Amino acid sequence: MSFIPKLTSAAQLQRNFRKVIEEAKEDKEPVVILRHNKPEAAVVDIETFETLSQKAGLYDEITALKALKQSEEEYQLGKAKKLTSLSSLLDED
């Protein structure tokens, strides 16, 4: 993957939609869409999108497992607090 992304304007995307899509598909790299010379969106091929979506899902799972492990460790160390209600959590200062 290149460190310099391909760029195109929103107007160019409208005029050359098929070409931009083909570039993203063939190169397996995003094409960044500029609007008023600022990045607005990116076009990626579906395989790249699915891979990124799967990785994001795995990241979410790993983050949740780390939080669960940390809470279990805090419970084992006696740092966990038992709540009688959600409002009791909000009342603490």
DSSP file (Angstrom, degrees, kcal/mol; ACC not computed):
  #  RESIDUE AA STRUCTURE BP1 BP2  ACC     N-H-->O    O-->H-N    N-H-->O    O-->H-N    TCO  KAPPA ALPHA  PHI   PSI    X-CA   Y-CA   Z-CA
    1    1 A M              0   0    0      0, 0.0     2,-0.1     0, 0.0    28,-0.1   0.000 360.0 360.0 360.0 134.4    0.0    0.0    0.0
    2    2 A S        -     0   0    0      1,-0.1     4,-0.1     2,-0.1     0, 0.0  -0.418 360.0-140.6 -75.3 148.8    1.3    3.4   -1.0
    3    3 A F  S    S+     0   0    0      1,-0.1    -1,-0.1    -2,-0.1     0, 0.0   0.680  92.2  67.3 -81.8 -18.1    1.8    6.1    1.7
    4    4 A I  S    S-     0   0    0      3,-0.0    -1,-0.1     0, 0.0    -2,-0.1  -0.897  85.1-142.3-104.6 111.3    0.5    8.7   -0.7
    5    5 A P        -     0   0    0      0, 0.0     2,-0.3     0, 0.0    26,-0.1  -0.314  20.2-105.9 -72.2 154.5   -3.2    8.2   -1.4
    6    6 A K  E     -a   31   0A   0     24,-1.0    26,-3.1    -4,-0.1     2,-0.4  -0.599  40.9-156.5 -74.2 140.0   -4.8    8.7   -4.7
    7    7 A L  E     +a   32   0A   0     -2,-0.3     2,-0.3    24,-0.2    26,-0.2  -0.908  19.7 166.5-122.0 147.3   -6.8   11.9   -4.8
    8    8 A T  E     -a   33   0A   0     24,-2.2    26,-3.1    -2,-0.4     2,-0.1  -0.979  32.3-114.5-152.3 153.0   -9.7   13.1   -6.9
    9    9 A S  E  >  -a   34   0A   0     -2,-0.3     4,-2.4    24,-0.2    26,-0.2  -0.443  28.0-114.4 -83.9 161.8  -12.2   15.9   -6.6
   10   10 A A  H  > S+     0   0    0     24,-2.0     4,-2.0     1,-0.2     5,-0.1   0.876 119.9  53.0 -60.6 -37.5  -15.9   15.4   -6.1
   11   11 A A  H  > S+     0   0    0     23,-0.2     4,-2.1     2,-0.2    -1,-0.2   0.916 108.7  48.6 -65.0 -42.9  -16.5   16.9   -9.6
   12   12 A Q  H  > S+     0   0    0      1,-0.2     4,-3.0     2,-0.2    -2,-0.2   0.883 108.4  55.1 -63.8 -37.7  -14.0   14.4  -11.1
   13   13 A L  H  < S+     0   0    0     -4,-2.4    -1,-0.2     1,-0.2    -2,-0.2   0.913 108.1  48.8 -60.7 -42.3  -15.8   11.6   -9.3
   14   14 A Q  H >< S+     0   0    0     -4,-2.0     3,-0.5     1,-0.2    -1,-0.2   0.906 117.2  41.0 -64.1 -40.8  -19.1   12.6  -10.9
   15   15 A R  H 3< S+     0   0    0     -4,-2.1    -2,-0.2     1,-0.2    -1,-0.2   0.841 129.7  27.2 -75.7 -33.3  -17.5   12.8  -14.3
   16   16 A N  T 3X S+     0   0    0     -4,-3.0     4,-2.4    -5,-0.2     5,-0.2  -0.224  72.5 142.3-125.8  42.9  -15.4    9.7  -14.1
   17   17 A F  H <> S+     0   0    0     -3,-0.5     4,-2.4     1,-0.2     5,-0.2   0.919  75.3  47.6 -52.3 -52.9  -17.3    7.5  -11.6
   18   18 A R  H  > S+     0   0    0      1,-0.2     4,-2.4     2,-0.2    -1,-0.2   0.888 111.8  50.8 -59.0 -41.5  -16.6    4.2  -13.3
   19   19 A K  H  > S+     0   0    0      2,-0.2     4,-2.4     1,-0.2    -1,-0.2   0.910 110.1  49.2 -64.3 -43.1  -12.8    5.0  -13.7
   20   20 A V  H  X S+     0   0    0     -4,-2.4     4,-2.2     2,-0.2    -2,-0.2   0.918 111.9  48.9 -63.3 -43.5  -12.5    5.9  -10.0
   21   21 A I  H  X S+     0   0    0     -4,-2.4     4,-2.4    -5,-0.2    -2,-0.2   0.925 111.1  49.9 -61.9 -44.6  -14.2    2.7   -9.0
   22   22 A E  H  X S+     0   0    0     -4,-2.4     4,-3.0    -5,-0.2     5,-0.3   0.888 108.7  52.7 -62.8 -39.7  -12.0    0.6  -11.3
   23   23 A E  H  X S+     0   0    0     -4,-2.4     4,-2.6     2,-0.2     6,-0.4   0.929 110.6  47.3 -61.0 -45.3   -8.8    2.3   -9.9
   24   24 A A  H  X S+     0   0    0     -4,-2.2     4,-1.2     1,-0.2    21,-0.5   0.901 115.6  45.8 -63.4 -40.9   -9.9    1.4   -6.3
   25   25 A K  H  < S+     0   0    0     -4,-2.4    -2,-0.2    -5,-0.2    -1,-0.2   0.925 117.3  41.9 -68.2 -45.4  -10.7   -2.2   -7.4
   26   26 A E  H  < S+     0   0    0     -4,-3.0    -2,-0.2     1,-0.2    -3,-0.2   0.907 122.2  37.6 -70.9 -42.9   -7.5   -2.8   -9.4
   27   27 A D  H  < S-     0   0    0     -4,-2.6    -1,-0.2    -5,-0.3    -2,-0.2   0.632  92.6-138.8 -86.3 -14.3   -5.0   -1.1   -7.0
   28   28 A K     <  +     0   0    0     -4,-1.2    -3,-0.1    -5,-0.3    -4,-0.1   0.833  67.7 114.5  55.9  32.9   -6.7   -2.3   -3.8
   29   29 A E  S    S-     0   0    0     -5,-0.5    -1,-0.2    -6,-0.4    -2,-0.2  -0.962  72.3-101.6-130.8 149.2   -6.0    1.2   -2.4
   30   30 A P        -     0   0    0      0, 0.0   -24,-1.0     0, 0.0     2,-0.6  -0.336  20.9-145.0 -69.0 150.2   -8.4    3.9   -1.4
   31   31 A V  E     -aB   6  43A   0     12,-2.2    12,-2.5   -26,-0.1     2,-0.4  -0.978  20.2-141.0-112.1 116.1   -9.2    6.9   -3.7
   32   32 A V  E     -aB   7  42A   0    -26,-3.1   -24,-2.2    -2,-0.6     2,-0.5  -0.641   8.3-143.1 -84.4 129.7   -9.7    9.9   -1.5
   33   33 A I  E     -aB   8  41A   0      8,-3.0     7,-3.2    -2,-0.4     8,-1.3  -0.816  14.7-154.5 -95.4 125.2  -12.5   12.3   -2.6
   34   34 A L  E     -aB   9  39A   0    -26,-3.1   -24,-2.0    -2,-0.5     2,-0.4  -0.797  11.8-172.7-101.3 140.1  -11.7   16.0   -2.1
   35   35 A R  E >  S- B   0  38A   0      3,-2.7     3,-1.0    -2,-0.4   -26,-0.0  -0.981  83.6  -8.4-130.1 120.6  -14.3   18.7   -1.6
   36   36 A H  T 3  S-     0   0    0     -2,-0.4    -1,-0.1     1,-0.2   -27,-0.0   0.892 130.6 -60.0  55.4  41.9  -13.0   22.2   -1.6
   37   37 A N  T 3  S+     0   0    0      1,-0.2    -1,-0.2    -3,-0.0    -3,-0.1   0.686 116.9 110.2  62.1  22.5   -9.5   20.7   -1.5
   38   38 A K  E <  S-B   35   0A   0     -3,-1.0    -3,-2.7    -5,-0.0    -1,-0.2  -0.979  80.1 -99.8-125.3 140.4  -10.3   18.9    1.8
   39   39 A P  E     +B   34   0A   0      0, 0.0    -5,-0.2     0, 0.0     3,-0.1  -0.364  46.3 164.5 -59.1 129.4  -10.7   15.1    2.2
   40   40 A E  E     -     0   0A   0     -7,-3.2     2,-0.3     1,-0.5    -6,-0.2   0.700  58.9 -21.0-116.1 -37.3  -14.4   14.3    2.4
   41   41 A A  E     -B   33   0A   0     -8,-1.3    -8,-3.0     2,-0.0    -1,-0.5  -0.943  55.7-125.1-162.3 175.6  -14.6   10.5    1.8
   42   42 A A  E     -B   32   0A   0     -2,-0.3     2,-0.5   -10,-0.3   -10,-0.2  -0.997   9.9-144.2-137.8 143.9  -12.7    7.5    0.4
   43   43 A V  E     +B   31   0A   0    -12,-2.5   -12,-2.2    -2,-0.4     2,-0.3  -0.926  26.5 172.4-105.7 127.0  -13.7    4.9   -2.2
   44   44 A V        -     0   0    0     -2,-0.5   -19,-0.1   -14,-0.2   -20,-0.1  -0.929  36.3-101.2-129.9 157.0  -12.4    1.4   -1.6
   45   45 A D     >  -     0   0    0    -21,-0.5     4,-2.2    -2,-0.3     5,-0.2  -0.367  38.8-109.3 -72.2 160.6  -13.0   -1.9   -3.3
   46   46 A I  H  > S+     0   0    0      1,-0.2     4,-2.7     2,-0.2     5,-0.2   0.837 116.2  55.9 -64.5 -35.1  -15.5   -4.2   -1.5
   47   47 A E  H  > S+     0   0    0      2,-0.2     4,-2.4     1,-0.2    -1,-0.2   0.929 109.7  46.1 -62.7 -44.4  -12.8   -6.7   -0.5
   48   48 A T  H  > S+     0   0    0      2,-0.2     4,-2.7     1,-0.2     5,-0.2   0.917 112.4  51.3 -63.2 -43.1  -10.8   -4.0    1.3
   49   49 A F  H  X S+     0   0    0     -4,-2.2     4,-2.5     1,-0.2    -2,-0.2   0.927 111.2  47.2 -59.5 -46.1  -14.0   -2.7    2.9
   50   50 A E  H  X S+     0   0    0     -4,-2.7     4,-2.4     2,-0.2    -1,-0.2   0.897 112.3  50.1 -64.5 -40.4  -14.9   -6.2    4.2
   51   51 A T  H  X S+     0   0    0     -4,-2.4     4,-2.5     2,-0.2    -2,-0.2   0.932 112.2  47.0 -62.7 -45.9  -11.4   -6.8    5.5
   52   52 A L  H  X S+     0   0    0     -4,-2.7     4,-2.4     1,-0.2    -2,-0.2   0.892 111.6  51.7 -63.1 -39.5  -11.4   -3.5    7.3
   53   53 A S  H  X S+     0   0    0     -4,-2.5     4,-2.1    -5,-0.2    -1,-0.2   0.909 110.6  48.0 -63.8 -42.5  -14.9   -4.2    8.7
   54   54 A Q  H  X S+     0   0    0     -4,-2.4     4,-2.5     2,-0.2    -2,-0.2   0.917 111.8  49.5 -64.1 -43.2  -13.7   -7.6   10.0
   55   55 A K  H  X S+     0   0    0     -4,-2.5     4,-2.5     1,-0.2    -2,-0.2   0.891 110.0  51.2 -64.0 -38.9  -10.6   -6.1   11.6
   56   56 A A  H  X S+     0   0    0     -4,-2.4     4,-2.3     2,-0.2    -1,-0.2   0.903 110.1  50.0 -64.2 -40.2  -12.7   -3.4   13.3
   57   57 A G  H  X S+     0   0    0     -4,-2.1     4,-2.1     2,-0.2    -2,-0.2   0.913 111.2  48.1 -63.7 -42.9  -15.0   -6.1   14.7
   58   58 A L  H  X S+     0   0    0     -4,-2.5     4,-2.7     2,-0.2    -2,-0.2   0.897 109.8  53.0 -63.7 -40.3  -12.0   -8.1   16.0
   59   59 A Y  H  X S+     0   0    0     -4,-2.5     4,-2.6     1,-0.2    -2,-0.2   0.917 108.4  50.2 -60.5 -43.4  -10.6   -4.9   17.6
   60   60 A D  H  X S+     0   0    0     -4,-2.3     4,-2.3     2,-0.2    -1,-0.2   0.905 111.7  48.3 -61.4 -41.9  -14.0   -4.3   19.3
   61   61 A E  H  X S+     0   0    0     -4,-2.1     4,-2.5     2,-0.2    -2,-0.2   0.921 112.1  48.4 -64.8 -44.0  -14.0   -7.9   20.6
   62   62 A I  H  X S+     0   0    0     -4,-2.7     4,-2.4     2,-0.2    -2,-0.2   0.912 111.4  50.3 -63.1 -42.7  -10.4   -7.6   21.9
   63   63 A T  H  X S+     0   0    0     -4,-2.6     4,-2.1     1,-0.2    -1,-0.2   0.911 111.4  48.4 -61.5 -43.1  -11.1   -4.3   23.6
   64   64 A A  H  X S+     0   0    0     -4,-2.3     4,-2.3     2,-0.2    -2,-0.2   0.904 111.3  49.9 -64.7 -41.6  -14.2   -5.8   25.3
   65   65 A L  H  X S+     0   0    0     -4,-2.5     4,-2.6     2,-0.2    -2,-0.2   0.887 109.8  51.0 -65.1 -38.5  -12.2   -8.9   26.4
   66   66 A K  H  X S+     0   0    0     -4,-2.4     4,-2.5     2,-0.2    -1,-0.2   0.912 110.8  48.7 -63.7 -41.8   -9.4   -6.6   27.8
   67   67 A A  H  X S+     0   0    0     -4,-2.1     4,-2.3     2,-0.2    -2,-0.2   0.897 111.8  49.5 -64.6 -40.2  -12.0   -4.6   29.8
   68   68 A L  H  X S+     0   0    0     -4,-2.3     4,-2.2     2,-0.2    -2,-0.2   0.921 111.2  49.0 -64.1 -44.2  -13.6   -7.8   31.1
   69   69 A K  H  X S+     0   0    0     -4,-2.6     4,-2.3     1,-0.2    -2,-0.2   0.913 111.3  50.1 -61.6 -42.9  -10.2   -9.1   32.2
   70   70 A Q  H  X S+     0   0    0     -4,-2.5     4,-2.4     1,-0.2    -1,-0.2   0.909 110.4  49.2 -63.2 -41.9   -9.4   -5.8   33.9
   71   71 A S  H  X S+     0   0    0     -4,-2.3     4,-2.1     1,-0.2    -1,-0.2   0.879 110.4  51.2 -67.2 -35.8  -12.7   -5.8   35.7
   72   72 A E  H  X S+     0   0    0     -4,-2.2     4,-2.4     2,-0.2    -1,-0.2   0.903 110.3  49.5 -65.2 -40.6  -12.1   -9.4   36.9
   73   73 A E  H  X S+     0   0    0     -4,-2.3     4,-1.9     2,-0.2    -2,-0.2   0.913 110.8  49.6 -63.9 -42.6   -8.7   -8.5   38.2
   74   74 A E  H  <>S+     0   0    0     -4,-2.4     5,-2.9     1,-0.2     6,-0.9   0.885 110.6  50.6 -63.3 -38.3  -10.1   -5.5   40.0
   75   75 A Y  H ><5S+     0   0    0     -4,-2.1     3,-1.3     4,-0.2    -2,-0.2   0.925 109.3  50.4 -64.6 -44.0  -12.8   -7.8   41.5
   76   76 A Q  H 3<5S+     0   0    0     -4,-2.4    -1,-0.2     1,-0.3    -2,-0.2   0.835 110.5  50.2 -63.3 -32.6  -10.1  -10.3   42.7
   77   77 A L  T 3<5S-     0   0    0     -4,-1.9    -1,-0.3    -5,-0.2    -2,-0.2   0.448 118.0-113.1 -84.7  -0.4   -8.1   -7.4   44.3
   78   78 A G  T < 5S+     0   0    0     -3,-1.3    -3,-0.2    -4,-0.3    -2,-0.1   0.662  85.1 119.8  78.6  16.2  -11.2   -6.2   46.1
   79   79 A K      < +     0   0    0     -5,-2.9    -4,-0.2    -6,-0.2     2,-0.1   0.610  46.3  98.7 -87.3 -12.6  -11.4   -3.0   44.1
   80   80 A A        -     0   0    0     -6,-0.9     2,-0.4    -5,-0.1    -8,-0.0  -0.463  63.4-145.9 -77.1 148.1  -14.8   -3.7   42.7
   81   81 A K        -     0   0    0     -2,-0.1     2,-0.5     2,-0.0    -2,-0.1  -0.913   9.7-130.2-114.3 141.0  -17.9   -2.1   44.3
   82   82 A K        -     0   0    0     -2,-0.4     2,-0.4     2,-0.0     0, 0.0  -0.766  23.4-153.0 -89.1 133.1  -21.3   -3.7   44.6
   83   83 A L        -     0   0    0     -2,-0.5     3,-0.1     1,-0.1     4,-0.0  -0.859  18.8-165.6-107.7 139.1  -24.1   -1.5   43.5
   84   84 A T  S    S-     0   0    0     -2,-0.4     2,-0.3     1,-0.3    -1,-0.1   0.716  80.8  -5.6 -89.7 -24.4  -27.6   -1.7   44.7
   85   85 A S     >  -     0   0    0      1,-0.1     4,-0.8     0, 0.0     3,-0.4  -0.979  69.4-107.8-159.5 164.8  -28.8    0.5   41.8
   86   86 A L  H >> S+     0   0    0     -2,-0.3     4,-1.3     1,-0.2     3,-0.7   0.862 116.5  60.3 -65.5 -35.4  -27.6    2.5   38.9
   87   87 A S  H 3> S+     0   0    0      1,-0.2     4,-1.6     2,-0.2    -1,-0.2   0.818  95.9  61.3 -64.7 -29.5  -28.4    5.7   40.7
   88   88 A S  H 3> S+     0   0    0     -3,-0.4     4,-0.6     1,-0.2    -1,-0.2   0.831 102.0  53.0 -66.8 -29.5  -26.1    4.8   43.6
   89   89 A L  H X< S+     0   0    0     -4,-0.8     3,-0.6    -3,-0.7    -1,-0.2   0.888 110.3  46.8 -67.7 -39.6  -23.2    4.8   41.1
   90   90 A L  H 3< S+     0   0    0     -4,-1.3    -2,-0.2     1,-0.2    -1,-0.2   0.755 105.3  60.6 -74.2 -25.1  -24.2    8.3   40.0
   91   91 A D  H 3< S+     0   0    0     -4,-1.6    -1,-0.2    -5,-0.1    -2,-0.2   0.680  82.8 100.6 -77.1 -17.8  -24.5    9.6   43.5
   92   92 A E    <<        0   0    0     -4,-0.6    -3,-0.0    -3,-0.6    -4,-0.0  -0.423 360.0 360.0 -72.1 143.2  -20.9    8.9   44.4
   93   93 A D              0   0    0     -2,-0.1    -1,-0.1     0, 0.0    -3,-0.0   0.372 360.0 360.0-108.2 360.0  -18.4   11.8   44.3
